[in-house]
Amino acid sequence: MTTPHSVKIDGRMVDVTRIPNGASIDGDLNLHGYSIKNLPNKLSVSGNLDVSRTLISKLPKKLRVGGSLDLSETLLRDLPKGLRVGGDLRLRGTRIEKISKGLSVGGNLDLRATNVTDLPSGLYVGGDLDLSGTAITRIPAKIHVGGNLYLGTTDITELPESFSVNGGLDLSGTPISSLPKGLHVGAWLNLVGTSVTQLPKGLRVGDWLDLRGTGIKKVPKDLQVGGDLYLAGAPISKIPEDLRVLGHIER
């Protein structure tokens, strides 16, 4: 940890340990690695706020961040209800176990290497949601992910019926054994090393589909793949002649 420094607030320099409650900072605030334990109440930062590798364990209830918020490798255990972050929210390597209701992230949400096991209904993520390597077992039906959803090497066992992801979906190395009816994946779908044995009827994948190392024996006739289809190591003996694959089929 390094010693505190000063930031400019309302035209004057203020020690970071003495930022007043309700302070509004126009631009970015970088506190990475500083020896601070708390942030002032009602702090508003129009740009990015970086408090990674600090001693912060709790955020003020009415914190506002217009850009990205980096909380990586802090002592944080939870988030205030209704937190809204305009850009990315990075929580990798924190002690957080639960995500509060009302969280809205305009960019990417990084939860890698955390103890999160559940997500709240109504969670909004405008970009990618990365849960890789967590112990999460399920995803709520009412959740918005604008980009990719990374669930690789998690404990996920099921997805909600008619689940939709605008970007790609990574389920590689998970114990999931079946996919729900009505699943829609806007980009790629990675099922490498899963226990999935069949694909749901009407499955549409916007980009590539990777079935390598799965137990899938049959490909449904109405499967639609917008990119390449990877089948190496899967016990598929026959592929429908009219199967819609816009890319290459690699066996």
C-alpha positions as CSV (number, residue, x, y, z in Angstrom):
1,M,0.0,0.0,0.0
2,T,1.2,3.5,-0.7
3,T,0.6,6.7,1.2
4,P,-2.5,8.9,0.4
5,H,-2.3,11.7,-2.2
6,S,-4.4,14.7,-3.0
7,V,-7.3,15.1,-5.5
8,K,-8.8,18.2,-7.0
9,I,-12.3,19.0,-5.8
10,D,-14.1,22.3,-6.7
11,G,-10.8,23.8,-7.7
12,R,-8.8,22.9,-4.6
13,M,-6.6,20.0,-3.6
14,V,-7.9,17.7,-0.9
15,D,-6.2,14.8,0.8
16,V,-7.9,11.5,-0.3
17,T,-8.5,10.6,3.4
18,R,-10.4,13.9,3.9
19,I,-12.7,14.0,0.9
20,P,-15.9,15.5,2.3
21,N,-19.3,13.7,2.2
22,G,-21.3,14.5,-0.9
23,A,-18.2,15.4,-2.9
24,S,-18.6,15.5,-6.7
25,I,-15.6,14.8,-8.8
26,D,-15.6,15.7,-12.5
27,G,-13.5,13.2,-14.2
28,D,-11.6,10.1,-13.0
29,L,-10.5,9.2,-9.4
30,N,-7.6,6.8,-9.2
31,L,-7.0,5.4,-5.7
32,H,-5.4,2.1,-6.8
33,G,-3.1,0.7,-4.1
34,Y,-3.7,3.5,-1.5
35,S,-4.1,2.8,2.2
36,I,-7.7,3.8,2.4
37,K,-10.5,1.9,4.2
38,N,-13.6,4.0,3.4
39,L,-15.1,6.3,0.8
40,P,-17.1,9.3,1.7
41,N,-20.9,9.1,1.7
42,K,-22.8,10.2,-1.4
43,L,-19.5,10.4,-3.4
44,S,-20.1,11.1,-7.1
45,V,-17.5,10.5,-9.8
46,S,-18.4,11.4,-13.3
47,G,-15.6,9.3,-14.8
48,N,-13.9,6.1,-13.7
49,L,-13.2,5.2,-10.0
50,D,-10.4,2.9,-9.3
51,V,-10.0,1.6,-5.7
52,S,-8.4,-1.7,-6.6
53,R,-5.9,-3.2,-4.1
54,T,-7.1,-0.9,-1.3
55,L,-8.4,-1.8,2.2
56,I,-12.0,-0.9,1.4
57,S,-14.5,-3.5,2.7
58,K,-17.7,-1.5,2.2
59,L,-19.1,1.0,-0.3
60,P,-21.3,4.0,0.7
61,K,-25.0,3.6,0.0
62,K,-25.4,6.4,-2.5
63,L,-22.2,6.0,-4.5
64,R,-22.5,7.2,-8.1
65,V,-20.0,6.3,-10.8
66,G,-20.6,7.5,-14.4
67,G,-17.7,5.4,-15.8
68,S,-16.1,2.2,-14.7
69,L,-15.7,1.0,-11.1
70,D,-12.7,-1.1,-10.3
71,L,-12.9,-3.0,-6.9
72,S,-10.5,-5.8,-7.8
73,E,-8.6,-7.4,-4.9
74,T,-10.2,-5.3,-2.2
75,L,-11.8,-6.6,1.1
76,L,-15.3,-6.0,-0.3
77,R,-17.9,-8.4,0.9
78,D,-21.1,-6.9,-0.5
79,L,-22.6,-4.1,-2.7
80,P,-25.1,-1.5,-1.7
81,K,-28.6,-2.1,-3.0
82,G,-29.5,-0.4,-6.3
83,L,-25.9,0.4,-7.3
84,R,-25.6,1.7,-10.8
85,V,-22.3,1.8,-12.7
86,G,-22.2,3.4,-16.1
87,G,-19.2,1.5,-17.4
88,D,-17.5,-1.7,-16.3
89,L,-17.7,-3.2,-12.7
90,R,-14.6,-5.2,-11.7
91,L,-14.9,-7.4,-8.6
92,R,-12.3,-10.1,-9.4
93,G,-10.5,-11.4,-6.4
94,T,-12.8,-9.7,-3.8
95,R,-14.5,-11.5,-0.9
96,I,-18.0,-10.8,-2.2
97,E,-20.5,-13.6,-1.9
98,K,-23.8,-12.1,-2.9
99,I,-24.9,-9.5,-5.4
100,S,-27.5,-7.1,-4.1
101,K,-30.8,-6.5,-5.9
102,G,-31.1,-3.6,-8.3
103,L,-27.5,-3.8,-9.6
104,S,-27.2,-2.2,-13.0
105,V,-23.9,-2.3,-15.0
106,G,-23.7,-0.5,-18.3
107,G,-20.5,-2.3,-19.4
108,N,-18.9,-5.6,-18.3
109,L,-19.3,-7.2,-15.0
110,D,-16.3,-9.2,-13.9
111,L,-16.9,-11.7,-11.0
112,R,-14.1,-14.1,-11.6
113,A,-12.3,-15.6,-8.6
114,T,-15.1,-14.5,-6.2
115,N,-17.3,-16.6,-3.8
116,V,-20.6,-15.6,-5.6
117,T,-23.0,-18.5,-5.7
118,D,-26.2,-16.8,-6.8
119,L,-27.4,-13.8,-8.8
120,P,-30.5,-11.6,-8.2
121,S,-33.4,-11.6,-10.5
122,G,-33.5,-8.4,-12.6
123,L,-29.7,-8.0,-12.9
124,Y,-28.8,-5.8,-15.8
125,V,-25.4,-6.1,-17.5
126,G,-25.0,-4.1,-20.8
127,G,-21.8,-5.9,-21.8
128,D,-20.2,-9.2,-20.8
129,L,-20.9,-11.1,-17.6
130,D,-17.9,-13.2,-16.5
131,L,-18.5,-15.8,-13.8
132,S,-15.7,-18.1,-14.8
133,G,-14.4,-20.3,-12.0
134,T,-17.1,-19.4,-9.4
135,A,-19.3,-21.9,-7.6
136,I,-22.5,-20.5,-9.1
137,T,-25.1,-23.3,-9.9
138,R,-28.0,-21.4,-11.5
139,I,-28.9,-18.3,-13.5
140,P,-32.1,-16.4,-12.8
141,A,-34.7,-16.3,-15.6
142,K,-35.0,-12.5,-15.5
143,I,-31.5,-11.3,-16.3
144,H,-30.2,-9.2,-19.1
145,V,-26.7,-9.8,-20.6
146,G,-26.0,-7.6,-23.6
147,G,-22.7,-9.3,-24.4
148,N,-21.1,-12.6,-23.7
149,L,-21.9,-14.8,-20.7
150,Y,-18.9,-16.7,-19.4
151,L,-19.8,-19.7,-17.2
152,G,-16.8,-21.9,-17.9
153,T,-15.5,-24.1,-15.1
154,T,-18.4,-23.1,-12.8
155,D,-20.8,-25.4,-10.9
156,I,-23.7,-24.5,-13.2
157,T,-26.1,-27.4,-13.7
158,E,-29.1,-25.8,-15.5
159,L,-30.3,-22.8,-17.4
160,P,-33.8,-21.2,-17.4
161,E,-36.3,-22.3,-20.1
162,S,-36.3,-20.0,-23.1
163,F,-33.0,-18.4,-21.9
164,S,-31.5,-15.8,-24.2
165,V,-28.0,-14.3,-24.5
166,N,-27.2,-11.6,-27.0
167,G,-23.6,-12.6,-27.3
168,G,-21.7,-15.8,-26.8
169,L,-22.3,-18.5,-24.1
170,D,-19.4,-20.4,-22.5
171,L,-20.4,-23.6,-20.6
172,S,-17.1,-25.4,-21.1
173,G,-15.9,-27.6,-18.3
174,T,-19.2,-27.4,-16.3
175,P,-21.4,-30.3,-15.0
176,I,-24.4,-29.1,-17.0
177,S,-26.0,-32.1,-18.7
178,S,-28.8,-30.6,-20.7
179,L,-29.9,-27.4,-22.4
180,P,-33.3,-25.8,-22.0
181,K,-36.0,-25.5,-24.7
182,G,-36.1,-22.2,-26.5
183,L,-32.4,-21.4,-25.8
184,H,-31.2,-18.6,-28.0
185,V,-27.5,-17.6,-28.4
186,G,-26.8,-14.6,-30.4
187,A,-23.1,-15.4,-31.0
188,W,-21.1,-18.5,-30.2
189,L,-21.8,-21.5,-27.9
190,N,-19.0,-23.4,-26.2
191,L,-20.0,-26.8,-24.8
192,V,-16.5,-28.4,-24.8
193,G,-16.0,-31.0,-22.0
194,T,-19.6,-30.9,-20.7
195,S,-21.9,-33.9,-20.1
196,V,-24.5,-32.6,-22.5
197,T,-25.9,-35.6,-24.6
198,Q,-28.4,-33.9,-26.8
199,L,-29.3,-30.5,-28.2
200,P,-32.8,-29.0,-27.9
201,K,-35.0,-28.7,-30.9
202,G,-35.0,-25.3,-32.6
203,L,-31.6,-24.3,-31.2
204,R,-30.1,-21.3,-33.1
205,V,-26.5,-20.2,-32.6
206,G,-25.5,-16.9,-34.3
207,D,-21.8,-17.9,-34.7
208,W,-19.8,-21.0,-34.1
209,L,-20.9,-24.1,-32.0
210,D,-18.3,-26.2,-30.3
211,L,-19.4,-29.8,-29.3
212,R,-15.9,-31.3,-28.9
213,G,-15.6,-33.8,-26.1
214,T,-19.4,-34.0,-25.4
215,G,-21.6,-37.1,-25.4
216,I,-23.9,-35.7,-28.1
217,K,-24.7,-38.5,-30.6
218,K,-27.3,-36.8,-32.8
219,V,-27.7,-33.3,-34.3
220,P,-31.3,-32.1,-34.6
221,K,-32.4,-31.4,-38.2
222,D,-33.6,-27.9,-37.3
223,L,-30.3,-26.8,-35.7
224,Q,-29.0,-23.5,-37.2
225,V,-25.4,-22.4,-36.8
226,G,-24.2,-19.1,-38.1
227,G,-20.5,-20.0,-38.1
228,D,-18.3,-23.2,-37.8
229,L,-19.5,-26.4,-36.2
230,Y,-16.8,-28.4,-34.2
231,L,-17.6,-32.1,-33.7
232,A,-14.2,-33.7,-32.9
233,G,-14.5,-36.2,-30.1
234,A,-18.3,-36.2,-30.1
235,P,-19.9,-39.6,-30.9
236,I,-22.0,-38.2,-33.8
237,S,-22.2,-40.8,-36.6
238,K,-24.5,-39.0,-39.0
239,I,-25.2,-35.4,-39.9
240,P,-28.5,-34.3,-41.5
241,E,-28.0,-33.4,-45.2
242,D,-30.0,-30.2,-45.0
243,L,-28.4,-29.0,-41.7
244,R,-28.0,-25.2,-41.8
245,V,-24.4,-24.4,-41.0
246,L,-23.0,-21.3,-42.6
247,G,-19.4,-22.1,-41.8
248,H,-17.3,-25.2,-41.9
249,I,-18.1,-28.6,-40.2
250,E,-14.9,-29.9,-38.5
251,R,-14.9,-33.5,-37.3
